[in-house]
Protein backbone atom coordinates (compact mmCIF):
# COMPACT_ATOMS: atom_id res chain seq x y z
CA UNK A 1 0.00 0.00 0.00
CA UNK A 2 1.33 3.47 -0.84
CA UNK A 3 2.04 5.89 2.00
CA UNK A 4 1.04 9.51 2.31
CA UNK A 5 4.65 10.37 1.48
CA UNK A 6 4.27 8.43 -1.76
CA UNK A 7 1.16 10.47 -2.57
CA UNK A 8 2.99 13.74 -1.86
CA UNK A 9 5.87 12.79 -4.13
CA UNK A 10 3.60 11.53 -6.93
CA UNK A 11 1.48 14.70 -6.73
CA UNK A 12 4.49 16.99 -6.87
CA UNK A 13 5.90 15.13 -9.86
CA UNK A 14 2.55 15.18 -11.64
CA UNK A 15 2.42 18.95 -11.07
CA UNK A 16 5.82 19.53 -12.65
CA UNK A 17 8.04 19.61 -9.56
CA UNK A 18 11.31 17.83 -10.30
CA UNK A 19 13.27 18.45 -7.10
CA UNK A 20 12.91 19.20 -3.41
CA UNK A 21 15.38 21.35 -1.49
CA UNK A 22 16.02 20.45 2.12
CA UNK A 23 17.98 18.90 4.95
CA UNK A 24 17.04 15.41 6.25
CA UNK A 25 15.82 14.82 9.78
CA UNK A 26 14.11 12.08 11.78
CA UNK A 27 10.65 13.55 11.36
CA UNK A 28 11.18 13.52 7.59
CA UNK A 29 12.21 9.86 7.37
CA UNK A 30 8.98 8.79 5.71
CA UNK A 31 9.30 11.48 3.05
CA UNK A 32 13.00 10.99 2.35
CA UNK A 33 12.54 7.22 2.12
CA UNK A 34 9.79 7.77 -0.43
CA UNK A 35 12.09 10.05 -2.41
CA UNK A 36 14.81 7.39 -2.31
CA UNK A 37 12.45 4.81 -3.75
CA UNK A 38 10.81 7.11 -6.28
CA UNK A 39 13.83 8.82 -7.75
CA UNK A 40 12.68 12.47 -7.61
CA UNK A 41 15.69 14.70 -6.97
CA UNK A 42 16.55 15.67 -3.42
CA UNK A 43 18.86 18.69 -3.32
CA UNK A 44 20.75 18.51 -0.06
CA UNK A 45 21.60 21.85 1.56
CA UNK A 46 23.68 22.76 4.59
CA UNK A 47 20.98 24.93 6.15
CA UNK A 48 17.23 25.08 5.66
CA UNK A 49 17.33 28.79 4.86
CA UNK A 50 19.38 27.93 1.77
CA UNK A 51 16.66 25.48 0.75
CA UNK A 52 14.07 28.25 0.65
CA UNK A 53 16.33 30.64 -1.20
CA UNK A 54 17.04 27.98 -3.83
CA UNK A 55 13.37 27.05 -4.23
CA UNK A 56 12.37 30.71 -4.45
CA UNK A 57 15.07 31.44 -7.02
CA UNK A 58 13.93 28.58 -9.23
CA UNK A 59 10.31 29.66 -8.83
CA UNK A 60 11.27 33.21 -9.78
CA UNK A 61 13.06 32.04 -12.91
CA UNK A 62 10.46 29.55 -14.10
CA UNK A 63 7.20 30.83 -12.62
CA UNK A 64 6.51 27.22 -11.60
CA UNK A 65 5.86 25.73 -8.16
CA UNK A 66 8.98 24.79 -6.22
CA UNK A 67 9.34 22.98 -2.90
CA UNK A 68 11.48 23.28 0.22
CA UNK A 69 11.43 20.93 3.21
CA UNK A 70 12.28 21.25 6.91
CA UNK A 71 12.21 18.78 9.79
CA UNK A 72 10.36 19.44 13.04
CA UNK A 73 11.28 22.15 15.53
CA UNK A 74 14.48 24.02 14.72
CA UNK A 75 14.61 22.46 11.26
CA UNK A 76 11.53 24.17 9.88
CA UNK A 77 12.09 27.29 11.98
CA UNK A 78 15.16 27.90 9.81
CA UNK A 79 12.82 28.27 6.83
CA UNK A 80 11.18 31.43 8.13
CA UNK A 81 13.48 34.13 6.77
CA UNK A 82 13.55 32.56 3.32
CA UNK A 83 9.78 32.13 3.35
CA UNK A 84 9.34 35.82 4.12
CA UNK A 85 11.62 36.56 1.18
CA UNK A 86 9.68 34.25 -1.16
CA UNK A 87 6.37 35.74 -0.04
CA UNK A 88 7.62 39.29 -0.58
CA UNK A 89 8.93 38.32 -4.02
CA UNK A 90 5.55 36.76 -4.89
CA UNK A 91 6.85 33.45 -6.17
CA UNK A 92 5.05 30.08 -5.81
CA UNK A 93 6.80 28.05 -3.10
CA UNK A 94 5.46 25.09 -1.15
CA UNK A 95 7.10 24.50 2.23
CA UNK A 96 6.67 21.04 3.75
CA UNK A 97 7.26 21.43 7.49
CA UNK A 98 7.52 18.21 9.44
CA UNK A 99 6.04 18.17 12.95
CA UNK A 100 6.52 16.18 16.15
CA UNK A 101 4.25 13.12 16.62
CA UNK A 102 0.64 14.21 16.43
CA UNK A 103 -0.23 12.58 19.75
CA UNK A 104 2.34 14.77 21.50
CA UNK A 105 1.27 18.14 20.16
CA UNK A 106 0.39 20.47 23.03
CA UNK A 107 2.44 18.58 25.62
CA UNK A 108 5.63 20.61 25.44
CA UNK A 109 7.31 17.71 23.65
CA UNK A 110 10.94 17.78 22.49
CA UNK A 111 11.36 20.30 19.64
CA UNK A 112 7.67 21.23 19.67
CA UNK A 113 6.67 24.37 17.76
CA UNK A 114 3.53 25.47 15.92
CA UNK A 115 4.66 26.09 12.34
CA UNK A 116 1.17 26.84 11.06
CA UNK A 117 1.05 29.83 13.41
CA UNK A 118 4.66 30.89 12.99
CA UNK A 119 4.41 30.92 9.20
CA UNK A 120 0.95 32.46 8.95
CA UNK A 121 2.31 35.96 8.39
CA UNK A 122 4.60 34.91 5.52
CA UNK A 123 2.25 32.64 3.60
CA UNK A 124 -0.98 32.60 1.63
CA UNK A 125 -1.91 29.24 3.15
CA UNK A 126 -0.71 27.31 6.22
CA UNK A 127 -2.42 24.19 7.55
CA UNK A 128 -1.73 21.02 9.54
CA UNK A 129 -2.35 17.54 8.22
CA UNK A 130 -4.06 15.70 11.06
CA UNK A 131 -4.61 12.36 9.31
CA UNK A 132 -3.66 10.53 6.11
CA UNK A 133 -7.29 11.00 5.00
CA UNK A 134 -7.14 14.81 5.25
CA UNK A 135 -3.63 15.07 3.86
CA UNK A 136 -4.32 14.85 0.11
CA UNK A 137 -6.95 17.58 0.22
CA UNK A 138 -4.76 19.91 2.29
CA UNK A 139 -1.84 19.28 -0.06
CA UNK A 140 -3.98 20.15 -3.07
CA UNK A 141 -5.33 23.34 -1.48
CA UNK A 142 -1.81 24.41 -0.50
CA UNK A 143 -0.40 23.82 -3.98
CA UNK A 144 -3.29 25.63 -5.60
CA UNK A 145 -2.95 28.61 -3.24
CA UNK A 146 0.79 28.90 -3.92
CA UNK A 147 0.35 28.71 -7.69
CA UNK A 148 -2.68 30.96 -8.11
CA UNK A 149 -1.80 33.57 -5.51
CA UNK A 150 1.92 33.42 -6.31
CA UNK A 151 3.08 33.06 -2.75
CA UNK A 152 4.15 30.68 -0.02
CA UNK A 153 2.00 27.77 1.11
CA UNK A 154 2.94 25.70 4.15
CA UNK A 155 1.84 22.12 4.85
CA UNK A 156 2.67 20.89 8.35
CA UNK A 157 2.89 17.09 8.62
CA UNK A 158 3.54 15.05 11.78
CA UNK A 159 6.29 12.56 11.00
CA UNK A 160 4.19 9.43 11.45
CA UNK A 161 1.63 10.58 8.88
CA UNK A 162 4.25 10.44 6.14
CA UNK A 163 4.44 6.69 6.86
CA UNK A 164 0.68 6.14 7.08
CA UNK A 165 -0.96 4.09 4.33
CA UNK A 166 -3.36 5.54 1.79
CA UNK A 167 -5.74 3.84 -0.60
CA UNK A 168 -4.32 2.21 -3.72
CA UNK A 169 -6.86 3.99 -5.91
CA UNK A 170 -5.91 7.47 -4.67
CA UNK A 171 -4.71 9.35 -7.77
CA UNK A 172 -1.96 11.95 -7.52
CA UNK A 173 -3.03 15.56 -7.29
CA UNK A 174 -2.26 17.59 -10.41
CA UNK A 175 -2.04 21.37 -9.92
CA UNK A 176 -1.04 23.57 -12.84
CA UNK A 177 -1.33 27.37 -13.12
CA UNK A 178 -4.43 28.65 -14.85
CA UNK A 179 -4.19 31.32 -17.56
CA UNK A 180 -6.73 34.08 -17.23
CA UNK A 181 -7.10 37.34 -19.13
CA UNK A 182 -7.40 40.14 -16.56
CA UNK A 183 -8.05 43.70 -17.65
CA UNK A 184 -10.37 46.59 -16.78
CA UNK A 185 -13.65 46.79 -18.62
CA UNK A 186 -14.31 49.35 -21.33
CA UNK A 187 -15.52 52.26 -19.20
CA UNK A 188 -12.39 52.74 -17.06
CA UNK A 189 -10.18 52.02 -20.09
CA UNK A 190 -11.89 54.80 -22.01
CA UNK A 191 -11.50 57.10 -19.02
CA UNK A 192 -7.79 56.28 -18.82
CA UNK A 193 -7.38 56.96 -22.54
CA UNK A 194 -9.15 60.30 -22.21
CA UNK A 195 -6.88 61.38 -19.36
CA UNK A 196 -3.75 60.29 -21.21
CA UNK A 197 -4.84 61.95 -24.46
CA UNK A 198 -5.44 65.24 -22.65
CA UNK A 199 -2.16 65.15 -20.71
CA UNK A 200 0.80 67.25 -21.81
CA UNK A 201 3.62 65.55 -19.89
CA UNK A 202 3.10 61.82 -19.28
CA UNK A 203 5.71 59.70 -17.49
CA UNK A 204 5.43 55.93 -17.18
CA UNK A 205 6.67 54.12 -14.06
CA UNK A 206 6.89 50.38 -14.78
CA UNK A 207 7.79 47.48 -12.51
CA UNK A 208 7.97 43.71 -12.48
CA UNK A 209 4.30 43.54 -13.42
CA UNK A 210 5.32 44.62 -16.91
CA UNK A 211 6.81 41.18 -17.59
CA UNK A 212 5.62 39.90 -20.96
CA UNK A 213 4.49 43.34 -22.13
CA UNK A 214 7.76 44.83 -23.39
CA UNK A 215 6.79 45.59 -26.99
CA UNK A 216 3.40 47.04 -26.06
CA UNK A 217 5.05 49.15 -23.37
CA UNK A 218 7.50 50.63 -25.88
CA UNK A 219 4.62 51.28 -28.28
CA UNK A 220 2.69 53.02 -25.47
CA UNK A 221 5.67 55.27 -24.73
CA UNK A 222 6.02 56.04 -28.43
CA UNK A 223 2.37 57.09 -28.75
CA UNK A 224 2.42 59.21 -25.58
CA UNK A 225 5.98 60.53 -26.09
CA UNK A 226 6.45 59.47 -22.50
CA UNK A 227 9.76 58.76 -20.76
CA UNK A 228 9.75 55.37 -19.06
CA UNK A 229 11.14 55.07 -15.54
CA UNK A 230 11.57 51.57 -14.17
CA UNK A 231 11.64 50.15 -10.67
CA UNK A 232 14.51 47.76 -9.91
CA UNK A 233 12.43 44.59 -10.24
CA UNK A 234 11.18 45.86 -13.59
CA UNK A 235 14.69 46.47 -14.96
CA UNK A 236 15.02 43.13 -16.78
CA UNK A 237 11.59 43.55 -18.43
CA UNK A 238 11.56 47.26 -19.26
CA UNK A 239 15.03 48.67 -19.87
CA UNK A 240 16.31 46.74 -22.91
CA UNK A 241 15.59 47.82 -26.52
CA UNK A 242 13.63 50.74 -25.14
CA UNK A 243 14.57 54.17 -26.53
CA UNK A 244 12.13 55.77 -24.07
CA UNK A 245 13.78 54.39 -20.92
CA UNK A 246 15.38 57.06 -18.71
CA UNK A 247 16.61 54.89 -15.84
CA UNK A 248 15.53 54.12 -12.32
CA UNK A 249 14.27 56.36 -9.58
CA UNK A 250 14.49 56.00 -5.83
CA UNK A 251 17.40 55.23 -3.52
CA UNK A 252 19.20 53.19 -6.19
CA UNK A 253 18.15 55.32 -9.10
CA UNK A 254 19.21 58.25 -11.24
CA UNK A 255 18.43 61.93 -11.11
CA UNK A 256 16.96 61.56 -14.59
CA UNK A 257 14.35 59.06 -13.40
CA UNK A 258 13.41 61.26 -10.46
CA UNK A 259 13.08 64.38 -12.63
CA UNK A 260 11.02 62.60 -15.30
CA UNK A 261 8.45 61.72 -12.62
CA UNK A 262 8.63 65.01 -10.73
CA UNK A 263 8.01 67.10 -13.86
CA UNK A 264 5.11 65.01 -15.21
CA UNK A 265 1.55 66.24 -15.14
CA UNK A 266 0.34 62.61 -15.44
CA UNK A 267 2.04 59.54 -13.99
CA UNK A 268 1.01 56.15 -15.37
CA UNK A 269 2.03 53.35 -12.98
CA UNK A 270 2.19 49.92 -14.60
CA UNK A 271 2.65 46.80 -12.48
CA UNK A 272 4.68 48.42 -9.74
CA UNK A 273 4.39 48.80 -5.99
CA UNK A 274 7.45 51.07 -5.74
CA UNK A 275 7.50 51.77 -2.00
CA UNK A 276 9.31 55.09 -1.48
CA UNK A 277 6.66 57.77 -1.21
CA UNK A 278 9.12 60.69 -1.28
CA UNK A 279 9.93 59.90 -4.93
CA UNK A 280 6.37 60.30 -6.22
CA UNK A 281 5.19 63.58 -7.80
CA UNK A 282 3.41 66.12 -5.65
CA UNK A 283 0.78 67.44 -8.04
CA UNK A 284 0.46 65.02 -10.96
CA UNK A 285 -2.61 63.07 -12.04
CA UNK A 286 -1.91 59.41 -11.21
CA UNK A 287 -3.28 56.35 -13.01
CA UNK A 288 -2.28 53.03 -11.49
CA UNK A 289 -2.71 49.61 -13.11
CA UNK A 290 -2.07 46.52 -10.99
CA UNK A 291 -3.39 42.99 -11.03
CA UNK A 292 -3.79 43.15 -7.25
CA UNK A 293 -6.39 45.81 -6.60
CA UNK A 294 -5.60 46.02 -2.90
CA UNK A 295 -2.18 47.49 -3.74
CA UNK A 296 -3.53 50.47 -5.61
CA UNK A 297 -3.07 53.76 -3.74
CA UNK A 298 -0.75 52.34 -1.09
CA UNK A 299 2.16 54.66 -2.02
CA UNK A 300 0.61 57.82 -3.44
CA UNK A 301 -2.80 59.25 -4.23
CA UNK A 302 -4.40 57.64 -7.28
CA UNK A 303 -6.94 59.43 -9.44
CA UNK A 304 -7.85 56.44 -11.59
CA UNK A 305 -7.38 52.87 -10.30
CA UNK A 306 -7.27 50.07 -12.87
CA UNK A 307 -7.20 46.38 -12.00
CA UNK A 308 -5.61 44.07 -14.54
CA UNK A 309 -2.33 42.72 -15.81
CA UNK A 310 -0.12 44.96 -17.90
CA UNK A 311 0.22 42.25 -20.54
CA UNK A 312 -3.56 41.94 -20.97
CA UNK A 313 -4.47 45.62 -20.57
CA UNK A 314 -2.10 47.44 -22.92
CA UNK A 315 -3.41 45.76 -26.12
CA UNK A 316 -6.89 47.04 -25.23
CA UNK A 317 -5.67 50.51 -24.25
CA UNK A 318 -3.35 51.27 -27.17
CA UNK A 319 -6.08 51.62 -29.88
CA UNK A 320 -7.85 54.23 -27.74
CA UNK A 321 -4.87 56.59 -27.60
CA UNK A 322 -4.07 59.52 -29.86
CA UNK A 323 -0.49 59.80 -31.10
CA UNK A 324 1.13 62.85 -29.56
CA UNK A 325 3.41 65.17 -31.50
CA UNK A 326 4.56 67.39 -28.62
CA UNK A 327 7.70 65.78 -27.18
CA UNK A 328 9.46 68.45 -25.11
CA UNK A 329 8.92 66.52 -21.88
CA UNK A 330 10.41 63.36 -23.34
CA UNK A 331 13.33 65.14 -25.02
CA UNK A 332 14.27 66.89 -21.79
CA UNK A 333 14.07 63.64 -19.83
CA UNK A 334 16.17 61.80 -22.41
CA UNK A 335 18.83 64.54 -22.45
CA UNK A 336 18.97 64.44 -18.64
CA UNK A 337 19.34 60.65 -18.76
CA UNK A 338 22.18 60.90 -21.29
CA UNK A 339 24.08 63.28 -18.99
CA UNK A 340 23.44 61.07 -15.97
CA UNK A 341 24.44 57.93 -17.83
CA UNK A 342 27.66 59.56 -19.00
CA UNK A 343 28.68 60.50 -15.46
CA UNK A 344 27.91 56.98 -14.20
CA UNK A 345 29.83 55.32 -17.01
CA UNK A 346 32.84 57.53 -16.30
CA UNK A 347 33.16 55.78 -12.93
CA UNK A 348 33.14 52.28 -14.44
CA UNK A 349 36.64 52.43 -15.90
CA UNK A 350 40.01 50.86 -15.17
CA UNK A 351 41.73 53.70 -13.33
CA UNK A 352 45.24 53.17 -14.75
CA UNK A 353 45.59 49.80 -13.01
CA UNK A 354 45.35 51.47 -9.62
CA UNK A 355 44.05 49.70 -6.56
CA UNK A 356 41.58 49.36 -5.07
CA UNK A 357 39.55 48.60 -8.19
CA UNK A 358 36.41 50.63 -8.60
CA UNK A 359 33.39 48.37 -7.90
CA UNK A 360 31.65 50.03 -10.83
CA UNK A 361 34.39 48.74 -13.13
CA UNK A 362 34.01 45.22 -11.70
CA UNK A 363 30.25 45.28 -12.32
CA UNK A 364 30.67 46.59 -15.85
CA UNK A 365 33.31 43.93 -16.62
CA UNK A 366 31.06 41.15 -15.30
CA UNK A 367 28.27 42.51 -17.47
CA UNK A 368 30.54 42.53 -20.53
CA UNK A 369 31.79 38.96 -19.98
CA UNK A 370 28.47 37.37 -18.98
CA UNK A 371 26.55 35.14 -21.36
CA UNK A 372 23.57 36.37 -23.32
CA UNK A 373 21.25 34.34 -21.08
CA UNK A 374 23.10 34.82 -17.79
CA UNK A 375 21.25 34.87 -14.48
CA UNK A 376 22.62 37.50 -12.11
CA UNK A 377 22.12 37.22 -8.36
CA UNK A 378 22.98 40.09 -6.05
CA UNK A 379 23.15 40.45 -2.30
CA UNK A 380 21.74 43.46 -0.46
CA UNK A 381 23.69 46.67 0.03
CA UNK A 382 26.23 48.00 -2.46
CA UNK A 383 25.94 45.00 -4.84
CA UNK A 384 22.36 46.07 -5.58
CA UNK A 385 23.55 49.57 -6.47
CA UNK A 386 26.11 48.25 -8.95
CA UNK A 387 23.61 45.81 -10.45
CA UNK A 388 20.99 48.53 -10.84
CA UNK A 389 23.40 50.88 -12.58
CA UNK A 390 25.77 48.69 -14.58
CA UNK A 391 24.13 45.39 -15.51
CA UNK A 392 22.38 45.39 -18.88
CA UNK A 393 19.56 43.14 -20.03
CA UNK A 394 18.34 41.88 -23.37
CA UNK A 395 15.14 39.92 -22.81
CA UNK A 396 17.04 36.71 -22.01
CA UNK A 397 19.12 37.64 -18.96
CA UNK A 398 17.53 37.48 -15.53
CA UNK A 399 18.08 39.32 -12.24
CA UNK A 400 17.45 37.76 -8.83
CA UNK A 401 17.78 39.25 -5.37
CA UNK A 402 15.97 39.99 -2.17
CA UNK A 403 14.62 43.26 -3.51
CA UNK A 404 11.52 43.45 -1.30
CA UNK A 405 12.54 41.63 1.88
CA UNK A 406 16.15 42.81 1.78
CA UNK A 407 17.75 39.83 3.49
CA UNK A 408 21.46 39.12 3.37
CA UNK A 409 22.95 35.93 1.89
CA UNK A 410 20.22 35.68 -0.74
CA UNK A 411 22.72 35.65 -3.62
CA UNK A 412 25.13 32.92 -2.35
C-alpha positions in Angstrom: 0.0 0.0 0.0 1.3 3.5 -0.8 2.0 5.9 2.0 1.0 9.5 2.3 4.6 10.4 1.5 4.3 8.4 -1.8 1.2 10.5 -2.6 3.0 13.7 -1.9 5.9 12.8 -4.1 3.6 11.5 -6.9 1.5 14.7 -6.7 4.5 17.0 -6.9 5.9 15.1 -9.9 2.6 15.2 -11.6 2.4 18.9 -11.1 5.8 19.5 -12.7 8.0 19.6 -9.6 11.3 17.8 -10.3 13.3 18.5 -7.1 12.9 19.2 -3.4 15.4 21.3 -1.5 16.0 20.4 2.1 18.0 18.9 5.0 17.0 15.4 6.2 15.8 14.8 9.8 14.1 12.1 11.8 10.6 13.5 11.4 11.2 13.5 7.6 12.2 9.9 7.4 9.0 8.8 5.7 9.3 11.5 3.0 13.0 11.0 2.3 12.5 7.2 2.1 9.8 7.8 -0.4 12.1 10.1 -2.4 14.8 7.4 -2.3 12.5 4.8 -3.8 10.8 7.1 -6.3 13.8 8.8 -7.8 12.7 12.5 -7.6 15.7 14.7 -7.0 16.5 15.7 -3.4 18.9 18.7 -3.3 20.7 18.5 -0.1 21.6 21.9 1.6 23.7 22.8 4.6 21.0 24.9 6.1 17.2 25.1 5.7 17.3 28.8 4.9 19.4 27.9 1.8 16.7 25.5 0.8 14.1 28.2 0.7 16.3 30.6 -1.2 17.0 28.0 -3.8 13.4 27.1 -4.2 12.4 30.7 -4.4 15.1 31.4 -7.0 13.9 28.6 -9.2 10.3 29.7 -8.8 11.3 33.2 -9.8 13.1 32.0 -12.9 10.5 29.6 -14.1 7.2 30.8 -12.6 6.5 27.2 -11.6 5.9 25.7 -8.2 9.0 24.8 -6.2 9.3 23.0 -2.9 11.5 23.3 0.2 11.4 20.9 3.2 12.3 21.2 6.9 12.2 18.8 9.8 10.4 19.4 13.0 11.3 22.1 15.5 14.5 24.0 14.7 14.6 22.5 11.3 11.5 24.2 9.9 12.1 27.3 12.0 15.2 27.9 9.8 12.8 28.3 6.8 11.2 31.4 8.1 13.5 34.1 6.8 13.5 32.6 3.3 9.8 32.1 3.4 9.3 35.8 4.1 11.6 36.6 1.2 9.7 34.3 -1.2 6.4 35.7 0.0 7.6 39.3 -0.6 8.9 38.3 -4.0 5.5 36.8 -4.9 6.9 33.4 -6.2 5.1 30.1 -5.8 6.8 28.1 -3.1 5.5 25.1 -1.1 7.1 24.5 2.2 6.7 21.0 3.8 7.3 21.4 7.5 7.5 18.2 9.4 6.0 18.2 12.9 6.5 16.2 16.1 4.3 13.1 16.6 0.6 14.2 16.4 -0.2 12.6 19.7 2.3 14.8 21.5 1.3 18.1 20.2 0.4 20.5 23.0 2.4 18.6 25.6 5.6 20.6 25.4 7.3 17.7 23.7 10.9 17.8 22.5 11.4 20.3 19.6 7.7 21.2 19.7 6.7 24.4 17.8 3.5 25.5 15.9 4.7 26.1 12.3 1.2 26.8 11.1 1.1 29.8 13.4 4.7 30.9 13.0 4.4 30.9 9.2 1.0 32.5 9.0 2.3 36.0 8.4 4.6 34.9 5.5 2.3 32.6 3.6 -1.0 32.6 1.6 -1.9 29.2 3.1 -0.7 27.3 6.2 -2.4 24.2 7.6 -1.7 21.0 9.5 -2.3 17.5 8.2 -4.1 15.7 11.1 -4.6 12.4 9.3 -3.7 10.5 6.1 -7.3 11.0 5.0 -7.1 14.8 5.3 -3.6 15.1 3.9 -4.3 14.8 0.1 -6.9 17.6 0.2 -4.8 19.9 2.3 -1.8 19.3 -0.1 -4.0 20.2 -3.1 -5.3 23.3 -1.5 -1.8 24.4 -0.5 -0.4 23.8 -4.0 -3.3 25.6 -5.6 -3.0 28.6 -3.2 0.8 28.9 -3.9 0.4 28.7 -7.7 -2.7 31.0 -8.1 -1.8 33.6 -5.5 1.9 33.4 -6.3 3.1 33.1 -2.8 4.2 30.7 0.0 2.0 27.8 1.1 2.9 25.7 4.2 1.8 22.1 4.9 2.7 20.9 8.4 2.9 17.1 8.6 3.5 15.0 11.8 6.3 12.6 11.0 4.2 9.4 11.5 1.6 10.6 8.9 4.3 10.4 6.1 4.4 6.7 6.9 0.7 6.1 7.1 -1.0 4.1 4.3 -3.4 5.5 1.8 -5.7 3.8 -0.6 -4.3 2.2 -3.7 -6.9 4.0 -5.9 -5.9 7.5 -4.7 -4.7 9.3 -7.8 -2.0 12.0 -7.5 -3.0 15.6 -7.3 -2.3 17.6 -10.4 -2.0 21.4 -9.9 -1.0 23.6 -12.8 -1.3 27.4 -13.1 -4.4 28.7 -14.9 -4.2 31.3 -17.6 -6.7 34.1 -17.2 -7.1 37.3 -19.1 -7.4 40.1 -16.6 -8.0 43.7 -17.7 -10.4 46.6 -16.8 -13.6 46.8 -18.6 -14.3 49.3 -21.3 -15.5 52.3 -19.2 -12.4 52.7 -17.1 -10.2 52.0 -20.1 -11.9 54.8 -22.0 -11.5 57.1 -19.0 -7.8 56.3 -18.8 -7.4 57.0 -22.5 -9.2 60.3 -22.2 -6.9 61.4 -19.4 -3.8 60.3 -21.2 -4.8 61.9 -24.5 -5.4 65.2 -22.6 -2.2 65.1 -20.7 0.8 67.2 -21.8 3.6 65.5 -19.9 3.1 61.8 -19.3 5.7 59.7 -17.5 5.4 55.9 -17.2 6.7 54.1 -14.1 6.9 50.4 -14.8 7.8 47.5 -12.5 8.0 43.7 -12.5 4.3 43.5 -13.4 5.3 44.6 -16.9 6.8 41.2 -17.6 5.6 39.9 -21.0 4.5 43.3 -22.1 7.8 44.8 -23.4 6.8 45.6 -27.0 3.4 47.0 -26.1 5.1 49.2 -23.4 7.5 50.6 -25.9 4.6 51.3 -28.3 2.7 53.0 -25.5 5.7 55.3 -24.7 6.0 56.0 -28.4 2.4 57.1 -28.7 2.4 59.2 -25.6 6.0 60.5 -26.1 6.5 59.5 -22.5 9.8 58.8 -20.8 9.8 55.4 -19.1 11.1 55.1 -15.5 11.6 51.6 -14.2 11.6 50.1 -10.7 14.5 47.8 -9.9 12.4 44.6 -10.2 11.2 45.9 -13.6 14.7 46.5 -15.0 15.0 43.1 -16.8 11.6 43.5 -18.4 11.6 47.3 -19.3 15.0 48.7 -19.9 16.3 46.7 -22.9 15.6 47.8 -26.5 13.6 50.7 -25.1 14.6 54.2 -26.5 12.1 55.8 -24.1 13.8 54.4 -20.9 15.4 57.1 -18.7 16.6 54.9 -15.8 15.5 54.1 -12.3 14.3 56.4 -9.6 14.5 56.0 -5.8 17.4 55.2 -3.5 19.2 53.2 -6.2 18.1 55.3 -9.1 19.2 58.2 -11.2 18.4 61.9 -11.1 17.0 61.6 -14.6 14.4 59.1 -13.4 13.4 61.3 -10.5 13.1 64.4 -12.6 11.0 62.6 -15.3 8.5 61.7 -12.6 8.6 65.0 -10.7 8.0 67.1 -13.9 5.1 65.0 -15.2 1.5 66.2 -15.1 0.3 62.6 -15.4 2.0 59.5 -14.0 1.0 56.2 -15.4 2.0 53.3 -13.0 2.2 49.9 -14.6 2.6 46.8 -12.5 4.7 48.4 -9.7 4.4 48.8 -6.0 7.4 51.1 -5.7 7.5 51.8 -2.0 9.3 55.1 -1.5 6.7 57.8 -1.2 9.1 60.7 -1.3 9.9 59.9 -4.9 6.4 60.3 -6.2 5.2 63.6 -7.8 3.4 66.1 -5.6 0.8 67.4 -8.0 0.5 65.0 -11.0 -2.6 63.1 -12.0 -1.9 59.4 -11.2 -3.3 56.3 -13.0 -2.3 53.0 -11.5 -2.7 49.6 -13.1 -2.1 46.5 -11.0 -3.4 43.0 -11.0 -3.8 43.2 -7.2 -6.4 45.8 -6.6 -5.6 46.0 -2.9 -2.2 47.5 -3.7 -3.5 50.5 -5.6 -3.1 53.8 -3.7 -0.7 52.3 -1.1 2.2 54.7 -2.0 0.6 57.8 -3.4 -2.8 59.2 -4.2 -4.4 57.6 -7.3 -6.9 59.4 -9.4 -7.9 56.4 -11.6 -7.4 52.9 -10.3 -7.3 50.1 -12.9 -7.2 46.4 -12.0 -5.6 44.1 -14.5 -2.3 42.7 -15.8 -0.1 45.0 -17.9 0.2 42.2 -20.5 -3.6 41.9 -21.0 -4.5 45.6 -20.6 -2.1 47.4 -22.9 -3.4 45.8 -26.1 -6.9 47.0 -25.2 -5.7 50.5 -24.3 -3.4 51.3 -27.2 -6.1 51.6 -29.9 -7.8 54.2 -27.7 -4.9 56.6 -27.6 -4.1 59.5 -29.9 -0.5 59.8 -31.1 1.1 62.9 -29.6 3.4 65.2 -31.5 4.6 67.4 -28.6 7.7 65.8 -27.2 9.5 68.4 -25.1 8.9 66.5 -21.9 10.4 63.4 -23.3 13.3 65.1 -25.0 14.3 66.9 -21.8 14.1 63.6 -19.8 16.2 61.8 -22.4 18.8 64.5 -22.4 19.0 64.4 -18.6 19.3 60.7 -18.8 22.2 60.9 -21.3 24.1 63.3 -19.0 23.4 61.1 -16.0 24.4 57.9 -17.8 27.7 59.6 -19.0 28.7 60.5 -15.5 27.9 57.0 -14.2 29.8 55.3 -17.0 32.8 57.5 -16.3 33.2 55.8 -12.9 33.1 52.3 -14.4 36.6 52.4 -15.9 40.0 50.9 -15.2 41.7 53.7 -13.3 45.2 53.2 -14.7 45.6 49.8 -13.0 45.4 51.5 -9.6 44.0 49.7 -6.6 41.6 49.4 -5.1 39.6 48.6 -8.2 36.4 50.6 -8.6 33.4 48.4 -7.9 31.6 50.0 -10.8 34.4 48.7 -13.1 34.0 45.2 -11.7 30.2 45.3 -12.3 30.7 46.6 -15.9 33.3 43.9 -16.6 31.1 41.2 -15.3 28.3 42.5 -17.5 30.5 42.5 -20.5 31.8 39.0 -20.0 28.5 37.4 -19.0 26.6 35.1 -21.4 23.6 36.4 -23.3 21.2 34.3 -21.1 23.1 34.8 -17.8 21.3 34.9 -14.5 22.6 37.5 -12.1 22.1 37.2 -8.4 23.0 40.1 -6.0 23.2 40.5 -2.3 21.7 43.5 -0.5 23.7 46.7 0.0 26.2 48.0 -2.5 25.9 45.0 -4.8 22.4 46.1 -5.6 23.6 49.6 -6.5 26.1 48.3 -8.9 23.6 45.8 -10.5 21.0 48.5 -10.8 23.4 50.9 -12.6 25.8 48.7 -14.6 24.1 45.4 -15.5 22.4 45.4 -18.9 19.6 43.1 -20.0 18.3 41.9 -23.4 15.1 39.9 -22.8 17.0 36.7 -22.0 19.1 37.6 -19.0 17.5 37.5 -15.5 18.1 39.3 -12.2 17.5 37.8 -8.8 17.8 39.2 -5.4 16.0 40.0 -2.2 14.6 43.3 -3.5 11.5 43.5 -1.3 12.5 41.6 1.9 16.2 42.8 1.8 17.8 39.8 3.5 21.5 39.1 3.4 22.9 35.9 1.9 20.2 35.7 -0.7 22.7 35.6 -3.6 25.1 32.9 -2.4 
